[in-house]
Structure formats: structure tokens, C-alpha cells
């Protein structure tokens, strides 16, 4: 299963039999994700080799017109205890 989430929930998904390689990921982009992306959307991908190819960037950038890419995930942090009144 390959999917895309937003702060509002599931944006799109696709199921495949087998591993996700570049061809499979490109099919997801072309038939699912790029159809849903809007101007200004930010795409965050993990370190899967299929995410690192030039064709992936070339598929996503026109869909969002000015994309921001992050190849690593950022952990969600909780406020420190000294961040406010107790």
C-alpha cells in the first residue's frame, strides 16, 4: 500500500503486489498523487531509493508549481516543560 496523508486525513492511496520500486512509485505519482496535489503543497518522502530519482521530482514539481521537498522525516516534538505556565 502506498498512500499520501494531509493534516485533514488520507489524500490518496494505491495498493500493489510486491515491493515499491521506481516504476511502482511513478505509477502512484502519475495515477494518484499528482492528480490531487495543489499549488503550494509540500511533499515529504522518506529515504526509499524510489523517492530519490530525478523522474520523481520531475513528476511532482509541475503538480505543485513550486514544491518544497524534504527527503527525511521530522519527528513530531512535544513542547518542553519550560514552555509555559504549569
N, C-alpha and C positions, 0 to 999 in steps of 0.2 A: 504494500500500500504506500502510495506517495501522496502527500497532502500539503495544503497551504492553510495556515491559520492567520486570522487577524484578531485584533482586540475584541471584535464582535463575534468571533467564532470561526467555524470552518468555512473557508472561501471556496475550495475545490479539492477534489481528490481523484485518484485513479488507482486501480488495482492491477497488478501484474503477476504473472507466474515466473518466478525466478528473481535473480539479482538485478539491482538497478545499475546499469552501465550508462554510458553517454547516450547511446541510441534510445534507451528507455526513458531517460530523463528528458531528452529533447522531445520525445513524443508527448510527455506530460506537459512540457512548456507550450508546445505548439497547439495541442488539442484541449488543454485545460487552463493552465495558469495565465498565459499571455492574453487569453480572451477575457479574463477577469481583472487584470491589472489596470490601474488608472494612473493618470499623471500624478507624479509625486509619491507614489507608493515606494516603500523601501523593501527590498528583498534581502533576507538574511538566510544564508545557507551554511551548513556545517562543512566539515573538511572532506567530504566524499569526493573521490577523484572525478566523478562525473560532473561535479559542480565547477571544476576548475578549468574547463575548456573554453577556448575563445568563442566557440559557437553558442555556448550558454549565454555569455554576456551579449553577444550579437542578437540573440533572440529576445532577451529581456529588455534591453535598453530602449528600443523603439516603442515598446508597450507602455513604458512609464515616462518616456520622453526625456527625463533627467533622473536617472536612477542613482541610488546610493547602494553600494554593495558592501557587505560585511561577510568575510569568509570565516569568522569564528563566532561562536555564540557568546553572549554576555550573560553571566549569571544574574538572576534577579536578586537584588540586595534588599535587606530589611534595614530600616532606619536604626542607627546606633542608639544606645540607651541615653546618650547625652544629647540627642537631637531635639529634645523638647522637655516640657514640664512632666513630672511624674505624677 
